[in-house]
Amino acid sequence: MTIKDTTFVGVGKVYRSCGDCTNNGGPRNVVIDNIRVNGVTSDLVGINSNYGDTASVSNSCGVSKKVCQEYKGVTKGSGSSAKVSTTANCRGSQGTLAKLPAC
């Protein structure tokens, strides 16, 4: 999936791989390029690194929490997905930043 050249205002996350879906699995890959955000109340992107999901973030700006958060995804009925501390699957020039630069 590619999310490009757009603005998000007052949303939770811009993208989240399914954390606890039936037949959950991947890999799912998202490319985020040249977006502007204001009032994103959570992490910009959430991916399930244990399923091989990746996120590439570049050329973006604005107010959010962490740019890319990795999770350990689960299959439906196996509990809930949990945040992990790795960032290996967060890519692009901004994927591992703590926050985006101001616009």
N, C-alpha and C positions, 0 to 999 in steps of 0.2 A: 504494500500500500504506500502511496506517496501523498503527502500532505504538503502543499506548496503554495506560496504567494497568497496567503490569506491572513485574516485577523480573528483572534478569539478573545471574547470579553466575558468575564464572569462565569467561567465554566470550571468543572472539577479538573479532570485530566483531559489533555488533548487526544491522547491515545492510550489504551490499555489492552494488552493481550488478555484473552479470557483467563481468569485465575482458577476457576473451578467448574469447568464445563464438562458435559458428557463427551467422552472420547477426546478429551483435551490432548493436545499435542501440537507439534510444530514441524519445522520451524516457521515462524511468521516474521516477516521483515518489514519494518516501517522506515521510510525516509521522510524526514521533516526538513524542509528547506525554505528559508525566507518567509518565516511566519512572524507575526507580531502578537504578543499576548498581553492582556491587562486583567488582573484580578483572577488569575488561575489559582484556585484554592488548594490545589494538591500538587504533586509532582507533575511535570509536563508530560512525561511518558512513563508507562509501566510495562515491562516485558517479563516473560518467563524464561530466564536464562537456562534453566534445567531442560527446557524443550528446544533449545537452540535458537530462540527468538533473538533478533537483533534490532537495534534502533540507531539510525544515523541522524544526528541533529547538526545543522550548520546554517549560517547566515541569518540567525533569528535573534529576536530581542524582546524584552518586556519583563513583566512581573509574574513570577511563579515561584514555587518552592524548588526542590531539586530538579535538575533538568531531566535525568534519566534514572529511574529506580528499577532495579532487578528484583524479581520475585521467584520463589519456588512454587510453580503452579502445581495443581493437583487435579485429579479427575473428580467429577461430581460425586458427592457422598463420601469423599476421603478427607474431609476437613476443609480448612480454608488455606488459601495461598499466604505465604509469609514473605516479608521483605528479607533480602539477603544483602550482605555488604559488598559483594563483588560488583565490578563495573566493566568486566571484559567484553560484554556484549553491547555496551553503550559506546557508540562510535561517532565518527564525524568530528569536525573541528570543535564542536560544543558538547558532545555526548557525555563527557566526564566532568563538566563544570558543575559547581555547587549551585549556581544560578545563572540565568541569562543576563547579558549586559542590558542596561537601560536603552530604550529606543530614543 
